[in-house]
């Protein structure tokens, strides 16, 4: 590892890089990597050999590096001598750290504080200080070593067929949130996992539905998907010991409104824990006042929370930042869907004040000009997000000819979310909160929104909904995958929904893997842009892939089979449950209510050719 200021490599913790340089040399040369193996989700090992200068000469030495990550990392370094004669080696580990904030890495910004390094108490201390913001990395070893400001040196003598070992600890010692840590979390790479949240990986896998299939590749894919989803879990400061899904690696290991909500929504068949923690944490940090720097408004659900240097000095507004127009209705959607899967009415009652505040935000703060639609325009014009929808790149909301749409913008999927949120909250008000008047009002408002939306956003000559209404109330006529969100929200009329499905599964958008965010010939950005690529790099963060969104979108209109037929893969069918006339849950294969399964229910597999 030898990261430049803009590289994503390194040891990161709480949005700060704690190690940017970690280089092993043997007699002044870097060894060659033969293979890398994952031992566990927190541990890995590397097999290396010193360079011999030619591919025709086998090295007489082997090197094994085993690393376990947690509060820094522990590394076991082993060198084996395969020769019949003794070897004397000069082994060195070069170490350095730039303590870059994640935003500094992304935006290529220079540091404003001072770096320092010293050797004390048999360890190398790498540090950074800017006023009261102090971060330190401690490096130590149990072997005889010479420590200096740039790393650790070992004079190694290997007997014939002998072995030399050293254990090295790299500790994120001073993080700003607790007393200094003196040791990493794990003492060796084969130690049993000790997750920061309640459920271990084994427990996580055990509570997920069981897949029964004669297709080994499918079973492996399912297991790998559960493990990858588990790897995105982290324990937030507001809910220690609980698990919340981060938005993705490497940039987004943080609390995100939209990403955490959509990931939790799609993960409900496999885990209820993520949704519960997400709802609790976002509800606790819901906006309470108007703060233009953070784009905070009463009732608004946060967009992103960060803990690094730039946030601490208010050079970035992420403490937290609220610049998201979709997280608030998505919060209400998840609250209802969580109760449908779990029957946890206590949480719905506990979060009733937050839900009502979110509904108020949709009508008052989200609808700035009171035309009945959610629109957005940042108040923080320096460091706030210009686009506050899921396509949050600055140039993502454009007309078909590539012209930027003027602000404020009311993108189509926001209206679908608002419609779905009001329908769902009408049910919660009627069945759980005991507020019949609110239920009737929300039902009426949702029906009126659907009627107006289908009239105002539809482009009849193009056969799809407008991407947005711009600041001049013009229809932004670009064809995008945003129309898929209208399908799963239910706001699209049936005849219009089927035309949208034709576009989503047509040659312009459908890649064979998923519906792309934009058609293939798109004038505004390059194919590798974060929300504009073949399947949308942003869209595939965490579990909210374009494939999953398209599947969910086509289901209410009876076209899910068509999607999976074109996808040439599989579909998983879940048993459903519904309520009887007294509100109790009962099993039903023919129910039209949303799908649900017991936590340990089996999955039945149907394959498509």
Backbone torsions as a table, in degrees:
resi	resn	phi	psi	omega
1	UNK	NA	125.4	177.6
2	UNK	-149.9	76.7	-170.2
3	UNK	-81.2	135.1	168.6
4	UNK	-79.4	169.2	-178.6
5	UNK	-56.8	-24.2	-177.9
6	UNK	-105.5	3.0	177.2
7	UNK	-77.6	150.8	178.3
8	UNK	-90.2	-0.1	179.5
9	UNK	-75.2	160.2	174.8
10	UNK	130.1	177.1	175.8
11	UNK	-97.8	110.7	-177.5
12	UNK	-108.2	144.1	175.0
13	UNK	-151.5	129.1	179.7
14	UNK	49.7	46.4	173.7
15	UNK	68.1	18.4	176.6
16	UNK	-128.8	139.4	176.7
17	UNK	-84.3	122.4	-178.0
18	UNK	-101.2	-6.0	175.0
19	UNK	-157.2	122.3	-179.4
20	UNK	-115.2	-15.9	179.4
21	UNK	-133.6	126.7	-180.0
22	UNK	-154.5	92.1	-170.7
23	UNK	-124.0	126.9	175.6
24	UNK	-95.8	132.6	172.2
25	UNK	-130.6	146.5	174.8
26	UNK	-123.9	116.7	-174.5
27	UNK	53.3	41.5	174.9
28	UNK	81.3	0.1	-178.8
29	UNK	-117.6	144.4	175.8
30	UNK	-79.1	131.2	177.5
31	UNK	-66.4	159.5	176.3
32	UNK	-93.8	136.4	-179.7
33	UNK	-82.5	126.3	175.5
34	UNK	-92.2	-43.1	-178.9
35	UNK	-160.7	160.5	176.5
36	UNK	-131.8	130.5	-178.9
37	UNK	-125.5	137.9	173.3
38	UNK	-85.9	123.9	177.6
39	UNK	-90.7	-32.8	178.4
40	UNK	-163.2	179.3	-178.7
41	UNK	-68.0	-15.4	-180.0
42	UNK	-113.9	0.1	-172.2
43	UNK	-135.9	148.7	177.9
44	UNK	-150.9	164.1	176.5
45	UNK	-138.5	149.1	-177.6
46	UNK	-121.5	135.6	173.4
47	UNK	-109.2	126.3	-174.4
48	UNK	-135.7	163.8	171.1
49	UNK	-138.1	145.6	173.8
50	UNK	-64.9	147.7	177.5
51	UNK	-67.4	138.5	178.6
52	UNK	-105.5	-4.9	-179.5
53	UNK	88.4	-10.6	179.1
54	UNK	-154.3	147.2	179.2
55	UNK	-75.7	-8.4	-175.9
56	UNK	-91.7	-4.6	-178.6
57	UNK	-118.5	119.5	177.6
58	UNK	-74.4	143.0	178.7
59	UNK	-76.3	139.3	176.0
60	UNK	-80.5	-1.6	-176.6
61	UNK	-120.7	147.4	170.9
62	UNK	-124.5	146.8	-179.2
63	UNK	-128.1	132.5	176.9
64	UNK	-123.4	127.7	175.8
65	UNK	-119.9	119.7	177.3
66	UNK	-113.5	129.6	-171.5
67	UNK	-131.2	133.0	176.5
68	UNK	-123.7	124.9	-172.0
69	UNK	-100.6	135.2	177.3
70	UNK	163.6	120.4	-170.8
71	UNK	51.6	45.6	-169.6
72	UNK	103.7	-137.8	173.3
73	UNK	-159.6	156.5	172.0
74	UNK	-108.8	133.9	179.6
75	UNK	-126.5	128.0	172.8
76	UNK	-100.9	120.6	-179.0
77	UNK	-108.3	123.4	-178.4
78	UNK	-127.7	132.6	175.7
79	UNK	-122.6	128.4	-178.3
80	UNK	-114.2	134.6	177.9
81	UNK	-101.2	114.6	-179.5
82	UNK	-93.5	-0.8	-174.6
83	UNK	-88.7	156.7	178.2
84	UNK	-79.0	-1.8	178.1
85	UNK	-119.0	159.2	-178.8
86	UNK	-70.1	156.7	179.2
87	UNK	-131.9	138.7	172.2
88	UNK	-115.5	126.7	-172.8
89	UNK	-127.9	149.1	170.9
90	UNK	-105.7	102.5	-177.0
91	UNK	-104.3	135.8	-177.9
92	UNK	-141.8	142.3	172.0
93	UNK	-115.6	109.3	177.2
94	UNK	-82.7	134.6	-177.0
95	UNK	-136.4	140.6	176.1
96	UNK	-161.0	164.7	178.5
97	UNK	-152.6	135.8	176.3
98	UNK	-97.3	-8.4	-179.4
99	UNK	50.0	44.0	-178.6
100	UNK	-72.3	134.2	168.3
101	UNK	-69.9	148.2	-178.4
102	UNK	-58.4	-36.2	177.3
103	UNK	-69.1	-29.9	175.5
104	UNK	-68.2	-36.6	176.8
105	UNK	-65.9	-45.7	-177.3
106	UNK	-66.1	-40.0	-172.1
107	UNK	-105.3	7.6	177.9
108	UNK	54.9	52.9	-179.5
109	UNK	-100.1	151.3	179.6
110	UNK	-89.0	158.1	179.9
111	UNK	-79.0	150.6	179.9
112	UNK	-110.2	-12.3	178.9
113	UNK	-97.4	-165.3	-178.7
114	UNK	-117.2	139.0	174.2
115	UNK	-95.2	150.1	176.7
116	UNK	-145.4	160.8	177.5
117	UNK	-151.0	146.4	179.2
118	UNK	-159.5	161.3	174.6
119	UNK	-111.3	121.9	179.6
120	UNK	-151.2	146.3	176.8
121	UNK	50.9	42.6	176.2
122	UNK	62.3	32.2	175.5
123	UNK	-146.4	155.2	175.4
124	UNK	-94.8	126.6	179.7
125	UNK	-108.3	119.5	172.3
126	UNK	-106.2	126.3	-173.5
127	UNK	-139.4	166.2	179.2
128	UNK	-146.3	138.3	-178.9
129	UNK	-138.8	131.1	169.9
130	UNK	-140.2	102.4	-173.2
131	UNK	54.5	-120.5	-178.1
132	UNK	-89.9	-2.2	178.8
133	UNK	-85.5	108.5	-176.3
134	UNK	-127.3	131.4	176.2
135	UNK	-133.7	140.3	-179.2
136	UNK	-140.6	146.2	171.8
137	UNK	-118.3	130.4	179.2
138	UNK	-111.4	134.5	-179.1
139	UNK	-126.7	128.7	-178.9
140	UNK	-146.9	167.6	-179.7
141	UNK	-146.7	155.2	176.9
142	UNK	-91.2	-3.9	-178.8
143	UNK	-95.9	161.9	174.3
144	UNK	-64.6	121.8	-175.1
145	UNK	-148.5	156.3	172.1
146	UNK	-104.3	119.2	-179.1
147	UNK	-101.5	135.1	173.0
148	UNK	-137.9	-175.2	-175.0
149	UNK	-66.6	-11.5	-174.2
150	UNK	-117.2	2.9	177.2
151	UNK	151.4	-155.6	-176.7
152	UNK	-126.2	137.5	177.6
153	UNK	-121.2	141.8	-178.7
154	UNK	-129.1	131.7	169.1
155	UNK	-96.7	111.6	-170.3
156	UNK	-110.8	127.9	172.1
157	UNK	-113.5	122.0	-179.4
158	UNK	-112.9	121.7	173.6
159	UNK	-69.7	164.1	175.9
160	UNK	-53.5	127.2	-177.7
161	UNK	57.8	28.3	-178.7
162	UNK	-91.7	172.5	-177.8
163	UNK	-133.9	139.7	175.6
164	UNK	-124.3	138.5	-178.2
165	UNK	-133.2	149.0	173.5
166	UNK	-146.1	138.0	175.0
167	UNK	-106.1	130.0	-176.9
168	UNK	-123.9	132.2	176.9
169	UNK	-109.1	128.1	172.0
170	UNK	-117.3	114.4	-169.4
171	UNK	-116.7	129.7	168.7
172	UNK	-77.5	84.9	-164.6
173	UNK	-77.3	-50.5	-177.8
174	UNK	-115.4	108.1	-174.7
175	UNK	-111.5	-6.9	178.8
176	UNK	90.1	-1.7	-174.8
177	UNK	-124.0	-3.5	-179.9
178	UNK	-163.7	177.8	174.9
179	UNK	-63.3	157.5	-177.3
180	UNK	-60.5	133.7	175.0
181	UNK	-85.0	136.9	-178.2
182	UNK	-102.7	-18.4	-177.5
183	UNK	-136.8	150.4	171.6
184	UNK	-69.4	171.5	-174.4
185	UNK	-67.5	-38.5	-175.0
186	UNK	-114.7	144.3	-179.9
187	UNK	-91.2	-17.2	175.4
188	UNK	-162.2	166.0	-172.1
189	UNK	-72.8	-17.9	-177.3
190	UNK	-99.4	11.2	178.6
191	UNK	-69.7	151.1	178.8
192	UNK	-65.7	141.0	-179.3
193	UNK	-61.0	140.7	174.9
194	UNK	-130.2	81.5	-176.6
195	UNK	-66.0	151.8	178.5
196	UNK	-71.5	-23.0	177.7
197	UNK	-96.6	172.3	-172.0
198	UNK	-62.2	-46.6	-173.0
199	UNK	-89.2	126.2	173.7
200	UNK	-72.9	172.6	177.9
201	UNK	-61.6	-41.4	179.2
202	UNK	-62.1	-42.0	178.9
203	UNK	-67.1	-38.0	177.4
204	UNK	-59.6	-46.7	-179.4
205	UNK	-69.0	-35.7	-177.6
206	UNK	-67.5	-32.0	-176.6
207	UNK	-87.1	-8.7	179.5
208	UNK	-76.6	154.6	175.5
209	UNK	-56.9	148.2	-177.9
210	UNK	-92.9	131.0	177.8
211	UNK	-95.2	122.5	178.7
212	UNK	-111.0	113.6	-175.6
213	UNK	-153.8	151.4	174.5
214	UNK	-92.1	4.7	-178.2
215	UNK	-101.4	100.5	-174.7
216	UNK	-58.9	-37.7	-178.3
217	UNK	-62.8	-37.7	178.1
218	UNK	-66.9	-42.6	178.4
219	UNK	-62.0	-40.5	179.1
220	UNK	-66.5	-41.6	179.3
221	UNK	-63.9	-42.0	178.8
222	UNK	-62.5	-46.3	179.1
223	UNK	-63.0	-43.2	-179.6
224	UNK	-64.4	-37.2	178.9
225	UNK	-64.6	-41.8	177.6
226	UNK	-64.6	-40.3	178.9
227	UNK	-65.2	-43.0	179.8
228	UNK	-64.6	-39.9	177.1
229	UNK	-64.7	-39.7	177.5
230	UNK	-63.5	-33.4	-179.4
231	UNK	-66.4	-21.5	178.9
232	UNK	-85.2	-4.2	178.2
233	UNK	-70.8	140.9	168.5
234	UNK	-147.8	162.3	-176.1
235	UNK	-100.0	110.3	-177.1
236	UNK	-73.8	159.0	-178.5
237	UNK	-62.3	-31.7	-177.9
238	UNK	-79.4	-12.6	-179.6
239	UNK	-142.2	67.3	-178.7
240	UNK	-60.5	135.0	-179.6
241	UNK	90.1	-13.2	177.9
242	UNK	-97.1	162.8	-175.8
243	UNK	-111.5	127.8	176.7
244	UNK	-127.5	139.8	-178.8
245	UNK	-79.6	125.7	171.8
246	UNK	-75.4	170.3	-174.6
247	UNK	-85.6	-18.5	177.8
248	UNK	146.2	166.4	178.6
249	UNK	-102.1	149.3	-2.6
250	UNK	-93.0	-14.4	-169.4
251	UNK	-80.1	-23.8	-159.7
252	UNK	-120.2	35.6	174.2
253	UNK	-82.3	72.9	-175.5
254	UNK	-158.2	171.1	175.4
255	UNK	-72.8	120.9	175.3
256	UNK	-122.7	136.5	178.2
257	UNK	-66.7	-67.6	-175.1
258	UNK	-57.6	-49.4	-174.1
259	UNK	-67.2	-44.8	179.7
260	UNK	-64.9	-37.2	-179.9
261	UNK	-67.9	-48.0	-178.2
262	UNK	-69.4	-37.3	176.3
263	UNK	-62.6	-45.2	179.1
264	UNK	-63.5	-38.4	179.0
265	UNK	-62.0	-47.1	-178.6
266	UNK	-74.4	-20.1	-179.2
267	UNK	-90.1	-1.9	-177.3
268	UNK	-55.8	-35.7	176.9
269	UNK	-64.5	-16.9	-172.7
270	UNK	-115.3	-26.3	179.4
271	UNK	-155.9	129.9	174.8
272	UNK	-92.0	-20.2	-174.7
273	UNK	-60.4	-42.4	-177.2
274	UNK	-61.1	-44.3	-178.4
275	UNK	-64.7	-44.0	-178.4
276	UNK	-61.3	-47.8	-179.3
277	UNK	-64.5	-41.6	179.3
278	UNK	-59.7	-46.4	179.6
279	UNK	-63.0	-42.8	-178.8
280	UNK	-65.4	-47.2	-176.6
281	UNK	-67.0	-46.0	-179.8
282	UNK	-67.2	-33.7	176.3
283	UNK	-67.2	-39.0	178.5
284	UNK	-65.1	-31.9	-175.8
285	UNK	-106.9	22.8	177.8
286	UNK	-61.8	146.6	-179.5
287	UNK	-62.1	143.9	-178.4
288	UNK	-126.1	-13.6	-176.1
289	UNK	-147.1	173.7	174.4
290	UNK	-91.6	121.2	178.0
291	UNK	-135.0	102.2	-173.2
292	UNK	-65.6	-31.4	179.7
293	UNK	-63.1	-40.3	-179.3
294	UNK	-97.8	3.6	-175.2
295	UNK	53.7	33.8	179.7
296	UNK	-84.8	142.0	176.1
297	UNK	-143.5	151.6	-179.1
298	UNK	-58.1	127.3	178.4
299	UNK	89.5	-9.0	-176.1
300	UNK	-78.2	140.3	177.7
301	UNK	-89.8	139.5	-173.6
302	UNK	-64.7	157.7	175.7
303	UNK	-96.3	-45.1	-171.8
304	UNK	-160.5	140.8	178.3
305	UNK	-126.0	129.7	-177.9
306	UNK	-128.4	160.9	-173.4
307	UNK	-127.1	10.8	-173.7
308	UNK	-86.5	-174.0	-174.5
309	UNK	-63.0	-45.5	-176.6
310	UNK	-65.5	-33.8	175.0
311	UNK	-69.8	-40.1	-179.2
312	UNK	-62.3	-35.4	-179.0
313	UNK	-96.9	13.8	177.3
314	UNK	54.4	36.0	168.6
315	UNK	-88.9	-12.9	169.5
316	UNK	-134.0	148.0	-171.6
317	UNK	-89.4	16.7	-166.8
318	UNK	-87.4	53.3	-178.1
319	UNK	-126.8	40.3	-1.9
320	UNK	-95.9	175.4	175.4
321	UNK	-102.2	138.5	-173.0
322	UNK	-109.7	12.1	-173.2
323	UNK	-74.4	65.6	176.2
324	UNK	-141.2	124.7	179.8
325	UNK	-89.3	-12.0	-175.6
326	UNK	-103.5	-19.6	-175.8
327	UNK	-63.1	-33.8	-176.1
328	UNK	-67.5	-52.1	174.9
329	UNK	-65.5	-32.3	177.9
330	UNK	-64.4	-33.1	175.7
331	UNK	-58.8	-43.2	-179.8
332	UNK	-70.2	-37.7	178.2
333	UNK	-62.6	-45.4	-179.9
334	UNK	-66.0	-38.4	179.8
335	UNK	-57.8	-45.5	179.0
336	UNK	-68.4	-44.9	-177.1
337	UNK	-66.1	-36.1	176.7
338	UNK	-60.2	-43.9	179.9
339	UNK	-67.0	-34.7	178.5
340	UNK	-63.3	-36.5	-178.9
341	UNK	-80.5	-34.7	-169.8
342	UNK	-108.8	-24.4	-172.6
343	UNK	72.3	16.8	-177.4
344	UNK	-81.0	80.0	-179.5
345	UNK	-72.4	-23.8	179.7
346	UNK	-61.4	-42.7	179.7
347	UNK	-66.5	-38.3	178.6
348	UNK	-62.7	-39.5	177.1
349	UNK	-68.9	-38.7	-179.0
350	UNK	-64.9	-35.7	-177.3
351	UNK	-96.9	13.6	178.7
352	UNK	-58.4	-45.1	178.2
353	UNK	-59.7	-40.1	178.9
354	UNK	-67.3	-38.2	179.2
355	UNK	-65.6	-43.0	179.0
356	UNK	-66.2	-37.3	176.5
357	UNK	-64.4	-37.9	177.5
358	UNK	-65.6	-40.9	176.5
359	UNK	-62.8	-39.2	177.3
360	UNK	-64.1	-38.9	177.9
361	UNK	-62.0	-42.9	-179.4
362	UNK	-57.0	-42.4	-174.6
363	UNK	-82.0	-33.3	-171.9
364	UNK	-105.7	-58.9	-176.1
365	UNK	-82.3	-40.0	179.4
366	UNK	-68.9	-34.9	177.8
367	UNK	-95.7	85.3	-170.4
368	UNK	-66.3	-38.3	-177.0
369	UNK	-103.8	8.0	175.6
370	UNK	56.2	42.7	173.7
371	UNK	-97.4	4.0	178.1
372	UNK	94.4	2.7	-178.5
373	UNK	-125.1	145.0	173.4
374	UNK	-74.5	128.3	172.9
375	UNK	-133.5	165.8	-177.7
376	UNK	-138.1	150.5	169.8
377	UNK	-160.8	124.3	-174.0
378	UNK	-66.3	143.6	171.6
379	UNK	-91.6	-30.1	173.9
380	UNK	-85.5	92.9	-173.7
381	UNK	-80.4	-6.5	-178.1
382	UNK	-93.5	-50.9	-175.7
383	UNK	-125.3	4.7	176.5
384	UNK	-80.4	166.0	179.7
385	UNK	-79.7	130.9	178.2
386	UNK	-72.3	-40.6	175.7
387	UNK	-106.4	126.1	-174.0
388	UNK	-115.4	33.0	172.5
389	UNK	-116.7	-174.9	-176.6
390	UNK	-67.0	-27.9	170.2
391	UNK	-84.7	80.4	-171.2
392	UNK	-98.6	12.0	168.9
393	UNK	-67.5	150.2	-172.4
394	UNK	-62.4	-28.9	-174.9
395	UNK	-110.5	29.2	-172.7
396	UNK	-91.5	-15.7	-179.7
397	UNK	-109.2	94.4	-173.8
398	UNK	-134.6	159.6	172.4
399	UNK	-73.1	172.0	-178.0
400	UNK	-60.0	-27.0	180.0
401	UNK	-88.0	3.7	178.0
402	UNK	93.8	-1.4	179.9
403	UNK	-73.3	131.8	177.9
404	UNK	-64.2	137.5	176.8
405	UNK	-79.3	131.6	178.7
406	UNK	-64.2	151.3	175.8
407	UNK	-85.9	158.6	-7.3
408	UNK	-71.7	156.6	-175.8
409	UNK	-117.6	136.4	177.5
410	UNK	-116.8	86.3	-176.3
411	UNK	-70.0	153.7	-170.1
412	UNK	-65.0	-39.9	-174.5
413	UNK	-66.9	-26.2	177.0
414	UNK	-60.9	-37.5	-179.7
415	UNK	-71.4	-35.5	174.8
416	UNK	-63.3	-42.6	177.8
417	UNK	-62.3	-43.2	-179.0
418	UNK	-62.7	-41.8	177.9
419	UNK	-61.3	-48.0	-179.2
420	UNK	-64.1	-41.3	-179.1
421	UNK	-62.2	-41.9	-178.7
422	UNK	-70.0	-40.3	176.2
423	UNK	-60.1	-45.0	-177.3
424	UNK	-67.9	-41.8	179.7
425	UNK	-69.2	-26.0	172.5
426	UNK	-61.6	-41.4	177.6
427	UNK	-65.1	-44.1	-179.9
428	UNK	-62.7	-41.3	179.4
429	UNK	-64.4	-39.1	-177.3
430	UNK	-74.1	-43.4	-170.4
431	UNK	-96.6	-23.7	-172.7
432	UNK	-122.8	-45.3	-177.8
433	UNK	-81.6	-14.4	178.7
434	UNK	67.1	36.1	-178.1
435	UNK	-120.7	87.1	-176.0
436	UNK	-66.9	-36.4	-179.5
437	UNK	-63.7	-43.7	178.3
438	UNK	-64.0	-38.4	179.4
439	UNK	-61.8	-44.8	179.9
440	UNK	-66.6	-40.9	179.7
441	UNK	-63.3	-45.2	-179.1
442	UNK	-66.1	-37.6	177.5
443	UNK	-62.9	-43.0	178.6
444	UNK	-65.5	-43.8	-179.8
445	UNK	-63.2	-39.5	179.9
446	UNK	-65.7	-43.3	179.8
447	UNK	-64.0	-40.2	178.5
448	UNK	-66.4	-40.2	177.7
449	UNK	-62.2	-42.9	179.6
450	UNK	-62.5	-43.3	-179.8
451	UNK	-62.6	-48.0	-178.5
452	UNK	-66.8	-40.0	-177.9
453	UNK	-62.3	-46.0	-178.5
454	UNK	-64.9	-23.0	176.0
455	UNK	-85.8	-40.7	-171.3
456	UNK	-84.8	-27.8	-174.3
457	UNK	-101.8	-15.9	-175.1
458	UNK	-73.5	135.7	175.7
459	UNK	-110.8	94.9	-170.3
460	UNK	-63.1	-35.5	-177.9
461	UNK	-73.1	-16.2	179.2
462	UNK	-105.3	-20.1	178.0
463	UNK	75.9	28.1	174.6
464	UNK	-154.1	169.1	179.5
465	UNK	-81.1	149.0	175.9
466	UNK	-63.8	146.0	175.4
467	UNK	-60.6	-35.8	-176.9
468	UNK	-166.4	167.9	160.3
469	UNK	-102.4	128.5	-176.9
470	UNK	-85.3	-173.1	-176.5
471	UNK	-63.0	-17.9	177.1
472	UNK	-102.5	13.5	179.8
473	UNK	64.2	25.8	175.0
474	UNK	-88.3	149.9	177.8
475	UNK	-77.9	122.2	175.2
476	UNK	-79.8	110.3	-162.9
477	UNK	-91.6	20.2	179.1
478	UNK	-77.2	139.5	173.9
479	UNK	-85.1	123.2	-179.2
480	UNK	-142.5	171.3	177.5
481	UNK	-74.9	-4.8	177.1
482	UNK	-55.5	-29.1	-179.0
483	UNK	-64.4	-21.3	176.6
484	UNK	-65.0	-32.7	178.3
485	UNK	-66.5	-27.9	178.6
486	UNK	-67.5	-27.5	-177.4
487	UNK	-74.3	-47.2	-177.8
488	UNK	-77.0	-17.4	174.2
489	UNK	-79.2	-23.0	177.3
490	UNK	88.4	5.7	-175.8
491	UNK	-78.3	-21.9	-177.1
492	UNK	-78.5	133.4	172.3
493	UNK	-60.5	152.8	-172.7
494	UNK	-58.7	-43.9	-177.9
495	UNK	-66.3	-37.5	178.6
496	UNK	-73.2	-34.8	179.8
497	UNK	-61.4	-41.4	-178.3
498	UNK	-67.2	-35.2	175.5
499	UNK	-66.6	-37.8	177.8
500	UNK	-65.1	-39.2	177.7
501	UNK	-61.2	-38.8	177.0
502	UNK	-58.8	-38.7	177.2
503	UNK	-69.4	-44.3	-177.6
504	UNK	-61.9	-35.2	-178.7
505	UNK	-101.0	8.3	179.8
506	UNK	-86.8	176.6	-174.1
507	UNK	-64.9	-26.9	-175.9
508	UNK	-74.7	-32.9	-176.5
509	UNK	-111.0	-34.6	-171.2
510	UNK	-85.1	123.9	-175.7
511	UNK	-93.5	-8.3	-170.0
512	UNK	99.3	-21.9	175.7
513	UNK	-106.5	-41.0	-176.5
514	UNK	-165.9	174.4	172.9
515	UNK	-84.9	121.9	-178.5
516	UNK	-72.8	152.4	178.3
517	UNK	-60.9	-30.9	-178.6
518	UNK	-134.2	157.9	173.1
519	UNK	-61.8	163.0	-175.2
520	UNK	-63.3	-37.2	177.8
521	UNK	-98.5	88.5	-176.1
522	UNK	-116.4	127.1	-170.8
523	UNK	-79.7	-16.4	-165.0
524	UNK	-91.1	-32.7	-174.6
525	UNK	-140.2	174.6	177.3
526	UNK	-82.2	160.6	-179.4
527	UNK	-63.5	-19.9	-177.4
528	UNK	-93.9	3.9	179.7
529	UNK	-61.4	154.3	-166.7
530	UNK	-63.7	-35.7	178.4
531	UNK	-115.0	22.2	-174.9
532	UNK	-133.8	2.7	-175.5
533	UNK	-75.2	-173.2	-175.9
534	UNK	-54.1	-40.5	174.8
535	UNK	-128.3	10.7	175.6
536	UNK	79.5	100.5	-178.9
537	UNK	-60.8	-39.8	177.8
538	UNK	-66.5	-38.0	-177.1
539	UNK	-64.6	-29.9	-175.5
540	UNK	-93.5	6.0	170.2
541	UNK	-60.7	148.0	-178.6
542	UNK	46.6	-135.1	-173.4
543	UNK	-103.2	4.6	-173.5
544	UNK	-90.6	57.5	-178.3
545	UNK	-70.9	158.4	179.4
546	UNK	-62.0	-31.9	178.0
547	UNK	-61.2	-47.1	-179.6
548	UNK	-65.8	-39.4	179.8
549	UNK	-64.2	-42.3	179.6
550	UNK	-64.7	-40.1	178.8
551	UNK	-60.9	-47.7	180.0
552	UNK	-64.2	-39.4	-176.3
553	UNK	-65.2	-38.3	-175.5
554	UNK	-81.8	-17.7	-175.4
555	UNK	-59.7	-47.3	-175.7
556	UNK	-65.2	-14.7	-175.8
557	UNK	-109.2	17.6	174.2
558	UNK	70.4	21.0	-174.2
559	UNK	-117.4	12.0	179.4
560	UNK	-61.9	-39.6	179.9
561	UNK	-61.7	-38.0	178.2
562	UNK	-63.4	-41.0	177.7
563	UNK	-60.7	-48.6	-177.1
564	UNK	-72.6	-26.4	173.4
565	UNK	-63.1	-44.1	178.3
566	UNK	-71.9	-31.4	179.5
567	UNK	-71.4	-19.2	178.5
568	UNK	55.6	49.1	178.2
569	UNK	-143.4	-137.7	-170.4
570	UNK	-122.1	164.9	173.8
571	UNK	-130.6	137.5	178.0
572	UNK	-105.3	128.4	-179.5
573	UNK	-106.1	134.0	-179.4
574	UNK	-108.3	141.9	167.8
575	UNK	-63.3	149.6	-176.1
576	UNK	-113.3	159.8	173.9
577	UNK	-131.3	149.9	176.2
578	UNK	-138.7	179.4	179.4
579	UNK	-101.7	144.2	172.9
580	UNK	-83.6	-173.1	-174.4
581	UNK	-65.6	-17.8	178.1
582	UNK	-97.2	7.5	177.5
583	UNK	87.3	2.3	180.0
584	UNK	-84.7	151.0	-177.9
585	UNK	-80.2	138.9	176.6
586	UNK	-139.4	156.5	-179.1
587	UNK	-79.3	142.8	178.7
588	UNK	-159.8	128.6	174.7
589	UNK	-84.5	-22.1	-175.7
590	UNK	-104.3	4.0	-177.9
591	UNK	-63.1	145.2	177.5
592	UNK	-96.0	-0.6	177.6
593	UNK	-71.8	169.4	-176.3
594	UNK	-65.3	151.1	-173.0
595	UNK	-69.0	152.4	176.5
596	UNK	-156.7	150.8	177.3
597	UNK	-140.1	153.9	170.2
598	UNK	-62.4	156.7	-175.2
599	UNK	-58.7	-33.6	-177.5
600	UNK	-110.8	24.0	-178.9
601	UNK	-69.8	157.3	178.4
602	UNK	-83.4	152.1	173.3
603	UNK	-101.5	130.4	174.6
604	UNK	-95.6	138.8	-174.1
605	UNK	-109.9	133.6	170.2
606	UNK	-126.1	136.0	-175.3
607	UNK	-109.3	148.3	175.3
608	UNK	-113.8	146.0	175.5
609	UNK	-94.0	NA	NA
